[in-house]
């Protein structure tokens, strides 16, 4: 029932129970019903899950393209619950070539990759610079470290008395090791922190 693309479903189940098979069957059923492969979007949390689903779909469609009529009839009956006619068999055999011919192949992506694609297509609407690129984790950590050292140096040089006073208040309460962990945690939650500051009336409140 969950594999029926006509039904809107939410499947919650533990690992190894067949969630990926359900998704694969839904995609296959959509294509059998006439949905063009480029019109289907599948989102996953991890690259490994995206690759697993893409491989499963490719293997199934390759089998359909070369299977004997009796085998293909049985597979389609198990998938749809109906005995396929000659037109359905022909359509199933053509799906493998349609997926191969689809620009960019099947759209099976991680959520992050999908969001990056949207930002690249609509940068102005999203409020980001055109041709902006996502930093890799190592580069991001290096830039964060440089920014932290610059802020600490500015506070230590007395260029910003308010910043120096805030830093002194924090260092009186935490050790050197705890300070580094605290700053890292605050950076990771900076969006939430800024909302709390705004709700409190800003940094001068």
C-alpha positions in Angstrom: 0.0 0.0 0.0 2.8 2.4 0.8 4.4 1.8 -2.6 1.3 3.0 -4.3 2.2 6.4 -5.7 -1.5 7.4 -5.7 -1.4 7.4 -1.8 0.2 10.1 0.3 2.0 8.2 3.0 4.4 8.6 5.9 6.5 5.5 6.6 8.4 5.3 9.9 10.4 2.1 10.5 13.8 1.0 11.8 16.8 0.2 9.7 16.6 -2.9 7.5 12.8 -3.1 7.3 12.4 -2.1 3.7 12.0 1.6 3.5 14.3 2.0 0.5 12.4 -0.8 -1.3 9.1 1.0 -0.7 10.6 4.2 -2.2 12.1 2.3 -5.1 8.7 0.6 -5.8 6.9 4.0 -5.7 9.4 5.5 -8.2 9.0 2.4 -10.5 5.2 2.6 -10.2 5.3 6.3 -11.1 7.3 5.7 -14.2 5.1 2.8 -15.2 2.1 5.1 -14.9 3.7 7.5 -17.4 5.6 10.0 -15.2 8.8 11.1 -17.1 11.9 10.2 -15.0 13.1 13.9 -15.0 9.9 14.9 -13.2 10.6 12.6 -10.2 12.7 13.9 -7.3 13.9 11.7 -4.5 15.6 13.2 -1.4 17.7 11.4 1.1 19.8 12.3 4.2 23.1 10.8 3.1 25.1 10.3 -0.1 25.2 6.6 0.7 21.4 6.3 0.7 21.1 8.2 -2.5 23.7 5.9 -4.2 21.9 2.8 -2.9 18.6 3.9 -4.2 20.0 4.9 -7.6 21.7 1.5 -7.9 18.6 -0.4 -7.0 16.5 1.5 -9.6 19.2 1.0 -12.2 19.4 -2.7 -11.5 15.7 -3.2 -11.6 15.2 -1.3 -14.8 18.1 -3.2 -16.4 16.5 -6.5 -15.5 13.2 -5.3 -16.9 14.8 -4.4 -20.2 16.2 -7.8 -20.8 13.9 -10.2 -18.9 11.7 -12.8 -20.6 8.0 -11.9 -20.9 6.9 -14.4 -18.2 9.5 -13.1 -15.7 8.6 -9.4 -16.4 4.9 -10.1 -16.1 5.4 -11.7 -12.7 7.6 -8.8 -11.5 5.1 -6.2 -12.7 2.2 -8.1 -11.1 4.0 -8.2 -7.8 4.7 -4.5 -8.0 1.3 -3.2 -9.1 -1.1 -5.9 -8.1 -2.4 -6.2 -11.7 -1.5 -8.4 -14.6 0.2 -6.2 -17.2 -0.9 -6.1 -20.8 1.5 -5.9 -23.8 1.6 -2.1 -23.7 2.7 -2.2 -20.1 5.4 -4.7 -20.8 6.7 -2.6 -23.6 6.7 0.6 -21.5 8.5 -1.2 -18.7 11.3 -2.3 -21.1 11.7 1.3 -22.4 12.2 2.8 -18.9 15.8 1.9 -18.7 16.7 3.8 -21.9 14.5 6.8 -20.8 16.4 7.1 -17.5 19.7 6.9 -19.3 18.5 9.6 -21.7 17.2 11.9 -19.0 19.4 15.0 -18.6 21.5 14.5 -15.5 19.9 11.1 -14.9 17.4 10.3 -12.1 17.1 13.1 -9.6 18.1 11.2 -6.5 19.9 13.7 -4.2 20.7 14.5 -0.6 18.7 17.3 1.0 21.9 19.4 1.1 22.6 18.8 -2.6 19.1 19.8 -3.5 19.3 23.0 -1.5 22.6 23.9 -3.1 21.1 23.3 -6.5 18.2 25.7 -5.7 20.6 28.3 -4.4 22.7 28.1 -7.5 19.6 28.5 -9.7 18.0 31.3 -7.7 20.8 33.1 -5.9 19.3 36.6 -6.0 15.9 35.4 -4.7 17.7 33.5 -1.9 19.8 36.6 -1.0 23.2 35.0 -1.9 25.9 36.1 -4.3 25.7 34.6 -7.8 28.3 31.8 -8.3 28.7 31.4 -4.5 30.1 28.0 -3.5 29.7 26.0 -0.4 32.9 25.7 1.7 34.2 22.3 2.5 34.4 21.5 6.2 38.1 22.0 6.5 38.1 25.4 4.8 35.2 26.5 7.0 37.0 25.5 10.2 40.1 27.4 9.1 38.1 30.5 8.4 36.3 30.2 11.7 39.6 29.8 13.5 41.1 32.9 11.8 38.0 35.0 12.7 38.1 33.9 16.3 41.8 34.8 16.6 41.2 38.2 15.0 38.4 38.9 17.5 40.5 37.8 20.4 43.4 39.9 19.2 41.1 43.0 18.8 39.8 42.5 22.4 43.3 42.0 23.8 44.6 45.2 22.0 41.9 47.3 23.6 40.4 48.3 20.3 36.9 47.4 21.5 36.4 48.1 25.2 32.9 46.5 25.2 34.2 43.3 23.5 37.2 43.2 26.0 34.8 43.5 29.0 32.6 40.7 27.6 35.6 38.5 27.0 36.9 39.1 30.5 33.5 38.2 31.9 33.5 34.9 30.0 37.1 34.0 30.8 36.4 34.5 34.5 33.8 31.8 34.4 35.3 29.1 32.2 38.7 27.5 31.8 40.9 27.8 28.6 39.7 24.4 27.3 36.1 25.1 28.2 36.3 28.5 26.5 37.3 26.9 23.2 34.4 24.4 23.4 32.0 27.2 24.4 33.0 29.4 21.4 32.7 26.4 19.0 29.2 25.6 20.4 28.1 29.2 20.1 29.3 29.3 16.5 27.3 26.2 15.7 24.2 27.8 17.3 24.8 31.3 16.0 21.5 31.5 14.3 19.6 30.7 17.5 21.9 33.0 19.5 21.2 35.9 17.2 17.5 35.4 17.5 17.7 35.3 21.3 19.8 38.6 21.3 17.3 40.3 19.0 14.4 39.1 21.2 16.2 40.6 24.2 16.6 44.0 22.5 20.0 43.7 20.9 23.6 43.5 22.2 23.3 46.9 24.0 20.2 46.0 26.0 
